[in-house]
Amino acid sequence: MSGHSKFSNIKHKKERNDSAKGRVFTRLGREIAVAVKSGGADPAVNGKLRDIILKAKSSNMPNDTIDRSIKKAAGDLNAVNYEKVTYEGYGPNGVAVMVDALTDNRNRAAANVRNAFTKGGGNMGTTGCVSYLFDEKGLIVIGNEEEFDEDELMMLALEAGAEDFSVEEDGCEILAAPDRFSDVLEALQKAKLPNEILSSEVTFIPQTYAMLTDPEDIKKMRKLLDLLDEEDDVMNVYHNWYNE
């Protein structure tokens, strides 16, 4: 199967998130609230909520915290109304960047995201300016702390609906279409793998990658990502910078 080699970027994001779990859990709680409001509190019939619960668990969000978030959202459907907004733009030297936000104030979110782009040496663009450079996929990353049968794991994933499987130095990556992501993840969880599922989410995979060689560009790109990571309204950031 063709490789995608995104583990280093996923791992870097996970390490950043681990240093700010409170902010991560707040964002996940916001996603849970939106899912409950749109489709109800029962994950058995609300596929979006089910996917977010799986994402929350893979981010080490405690089960009781997840349950409280669902109950709170179900009992307060007239609470703050969050709106999903996607911003697109360019980082240093034309790196493509997409920003997903859930906000109760579009003007505030747009101003803060634009400010991050500017301070990070980039600029915010118009809708559609870079999204065509990404494919929406379910991505599951599994660690390699224990030896595993690559062929057996690949067959398990493919039979559950995965479309791509690759083994990297630090683990393996499984890709699935967004509508098959839950099926694949549930199959892997039921198999009780000896290795940890490090990351599982529906994300945007770059079709091609951009390298930065100028130390100043690299510094600005990291600043842009850090500034976006600090914004409460920002849920996810996707980019095509390959950071070795």
C-alpha positions, 0 to 999 in steps of 0.5 A, a space after each residue: 500500500 502507498 505510504 503517507 508519512 504523516 506520523 511525525 506531524 501527528 506526533 508533534 501535534 499530539 505532544 503539543 496537545 498533551 501540554 495543554 490538555 485543558 484546552 483540548 478538552 474544552 474544544 472537545 466539549 464544544 464539539 460534543 455540544 454541537 453534535 448533541 444539539 444537531 443530532 441528539 445525545 444517543 451515540 447509537 443514532 448520532 454518528 457525528 457524536 459517536 465519532 467525536 466520542 471516539 476522538 475524545 477517547 483517543 485524546 485521553 479524555 476521561 469517560 466521566 468527562 465525556 458523559 458530563 459533556 453529553 449530559 450538559 449539552 442535552 440538558 441545555 439545548 438553549 446554551 451558546 450556539 456555536 457555528 463552524 467556520 473554515 478559514 484558509 490562507 498561506 503561511 511563509 513561502 506559500 505553505 497551505 493552511 486550513 483552520 477549522 473553528 467553532 465560534 459564537 462570534 464570527 467577527 472575533 474568530 476571523 480577527 484572531 485567525 487573521 492576526 495569527 496569519 499576519 504575525 506568522 508571516 502569512 496571510 489569510 485568503 479567500 474560501 477555496 484558495 487552498 482547500 482543493 489541495 487537501 483530501 478529507 480522510 479518516 486517519 488512524 495512527 497506531 504505535 509500535 511499542 509492541 511487535 505486531 503482524 503487519 499483514 494481519 493488521 492490514 487485512 483487519 483494517 481493509 476488511 473493515 473498510 480502510 482504503 490505505 495502510 502504511 508502516 512507518 518507522 514509529 508505527 503504522 497509519 490507516 486511511 479510510 473514507 470519512 463515512 467508513 472511519 467509525 467502522 474501521 476504528 471500532 474494528 481495531 478497538 474490538 481487536 484489542 491491539 497490543 499497541 496504543 491508538 495514538 491518534 484517530 480523527 477525520 482530518 485533511 491530508 495534503 495532496 503534496 507537501 511543502 518544504 521550508 529551508 529558510 530558518 526564518 520561514 521555519 520560525 514564522 511557521 512554528 509561530 503561526 501554528 502556536 498562535 492558532 493553537 492558543 485560540 479557543 475558537 480554533 478546533 483544528 489546523 491543517 497544513 502541507 508543511 512537511 516538518 522533518 
